[in-house]
Amino acid sequence: MSESAVKNIDGQVYREVLGHYPTGVAVVTGRADDGEHLALVVGTFSSVSMDPPLVSFMPMKSSRTFDRLSRCESLCVNVVGEDQQDVVRTLAKRWENKLDGIEWFASPSGDAVLADSVAWIDTRIRETVEAGDHLIVLCEVHDMAVTNPVSPLIFHRGDYGGFACSTPA
């Protein structure tokens, strides 16, 4: 596709079309050098490789929280459950002290695992790639667990919701 064709894509149409594809919601946590616990809501988290174990997420380049997270020794990705919409909305609104009043426990690396999250994944940043107005953050997996096997929270057509499998587990 030519560069001129890409520039002609209307932003509103782009959002509408891609909004019809659901994405999972995750919360990335870390500890700043000053000890503050940081948290960032992302809707673009994915498994990348089993060998070696890698995952990725895509924060906006302009994210001040990710700017601080990028300097953390480790990060923990929390896969949130469909009943955690209020926690996600609270974290997304706050600029600082994001975890105040939110229940969590420490992962093996010491980063926050949100209580009632579906799963957590302890990681270290391996590489960050610029991609338009976002970054692709590739992370090595160091530890992980399922802690609450419930339906994950998804983002679809501009809103949060749950997911139900068509066949029993």
Buried (B, 14 or more C-beta within 10 A) or exposed (E): EEEEEEEEEEEEEEEEEEBEEBBBBBBBBBBEEEEEBBBBBBBBBEEBEEEEBBBBBBBBEEBEBBEBBBEBEBBBBBBBBBEBBEBBEBBEEBEEEBBEEBEBEEBBBBBBBBBBBBBBBBBEBBEBEEEEEBBBBBBBBBBBEEBBEBBBBBBBEEEBBEEEEEEEE
